[in-house]
Amino acid sequence: LKYSDLPKWSLRAAEWAAEYHEGLRDCSVRAQTYPGATLDDLPHEPPEQPVGMDAIFEDFEDIVPFGMTHWQHPRFFAYFPANAAPASMIAEQLANAMSAQCMLWQTSPVATEMEQRMVDWMRQSLGLRDGFKGVIQDSASSATLCAVLTMRERALDWAGNTAGLANGPRLRIYASAETHSSVDKAVRIAGLGQDNLVKVATRADRGMDPETLARAIADDRKAGHVPAGVVLCTGGTSTGAFDPIAACIAVAKQEGLYTHVDAAWAGSAMICPEFRTHWDGVDEADSIVMNPHKWLGANFDCSIQFLADPTDQVRTLAIRPTYLESDNDDEIVNFSEWTIPLGRRFRALKLWFLFRAYGLEGLRSRIRNHVAWAELAAQKLASDDRFEIITDRRLALFTFHYNRPGQDGDIQTERLLRAINDDGRIYLTQTKVDGRYAIRFTIGQFECTKEDVEMGVAVIKELAAMLADVSG
Ligand SMILES: *Cc1c(COP(=O)(O)O)cnc(C)c1O
């Protein structure tokens, strides 16, 4: 295949994509397949001779769509969304056409400067104060790891990178039990040890209790440990918990600790001013991560980390061997010094397309609809005796339980979830809330309509009735 063949095959791929999206409502959301099915479809050995594009494309159509869970399906109510708005897909296609390594300013000046501008557009869109800088990472997990590494190096007076961690003090990181597992992973990878991630007790609303945080820090100091940083959550993954950001950051600041706010999902909602009370005080954070690739419409991957002052993170991560030096290093930014991988994709392009193709008003109206429809769905389930709302709606996420008199609610709820996902018209996933099995319902897909949500509720009720019939 030659570059001159691109128009033909790109067009074919674009036509396929349009048809795919048009037909999504008729597909089962979750893949209805079994382990090993795709392995059986693929030859064990790679081809020695080239295969024509016609055959490759045909096999793609035969094998791939059936094995996919359709994340762009309008009735994907599982996990958190991973949107890919058409404008951002087109930008990705253009970025692919150039496939540059955007690690240094000089390896693609426009990518670096567009990234600076897009990060600042996002800063303004979210209502963050002037002065935050930022970088586009692949994922929130990476951003959180960078923040935890920075916490470590600050606490060790920058000796960890050089001397290693052996014989050092026990460094302590604080987070609530509602924070994402990427925080646990970051603490492990950073060499701090899982035991040194202190899970601070939460209040009834599932936000971190600032007084308990203060006490945990004081206890650790007394025990001779070294508190290093606090990771706060704005929109936890399980139930959408919000830590009281202002109060917790106040405690952290008093103790000289570095703070990182994980708003991977909920951050996108902050383009709507009415939701910003959920992260009041965020302007005082040292680091914030939010994923435009979740709710906002930028296709994966696109995660923005804002930094009040990049100096500490760059000091933690930057290594500049001679072969990466450039002439104007004091005038420009080399974003690879802010992140873990050296190589970087041109991710700013899809944000530029996204912002312009929808405008902030277009993006806000989607999020507002999702929040309103989630409220509607929660009310419809709450008004039916068979269902119990376990955690109230937080933005566009709530959790519920299925109760049948005389039956184990956890087992029944799990059976209902299995029936829903085998049915395929909608897709939901589970969590545990205070030890109880709960179904998460979250709305966030770009093409989702109110009718899709109503159908979602109807499917839940229909399958609950069917389960009751079958098992008497
Ligand atoms: C999704 C999510 C993450 C992980 O995001 P990745 O970009 O996939 O690493 C972290 N924290 C929260 C709160 C999330 O919702």
The ligand as a Tripos MOL2 file, in Angstrom:
@<TRIPOS>MOLECULE
LIG
   15    15     1     0     0
SMALL
NO_CHARGES

@<TRIPOS>ATOM
      1 C1        -11.1030    7.2000   34.7610 C.3       1 LIG1
      2 C2        -10.5120    7.7110   35.9870 C.ar      1 LIG1
      3 C3         -9.1390    7.6010   36.2150 C.ar      1 LIG1
      4 C4         -8.2080    6.8850   35.2740 C.3       1 LIG1
      5 O1         -8.1380    7.5410   34.0720 O.3       1 LIG1
      6 P1         -7.0940    7.0940   32.9320 P.3       1 LIG1
      7 O2         -7.0240    8.3270   32.0890 O.co2     1 LIG1
      8 O3         -7.6990    5.9470   32.2380 O.co2     1 LIG1
      9 O4         -5.8220    6.7770   33.5790 O.co2     1 LIG1
     10 C5         -8.6240    8.1510   37.3630 C.ar      1 LIG1
     11 N1         -9.4200    8.7710   38.2510 N.ar      1 LIG1
     12 C6        -10.7410    8.8900   38.0630 C.ar      1 LIG1
     13 C7        -11.5660    9.5960   39.0830 C.3       1 LIG1
     14 C8        -11.3350    8.3580   36.9350 C.ar      1 LIG1
     15 O5        -12.6540    8.4650   36.7590 O.3       1 LIG1
@<TRIPOS>BOND
     1     1     2 1
     2     2     3 ar
     3     2    14 ar
     4     3     4 1
     5     3    10 ar
     6     4     5 1
     7     5     6 1
     8     6     7 2
     9     6     8 1
    10     6     9 1
    11    10    11 ar
    12    11    12 ar
    13    12    13 1
    14    12    14 ar
    15    14    15 1
@<TRIPOS>SUBSTRUCTURE
     1 LIG1         1 GROUP 0 **** ****
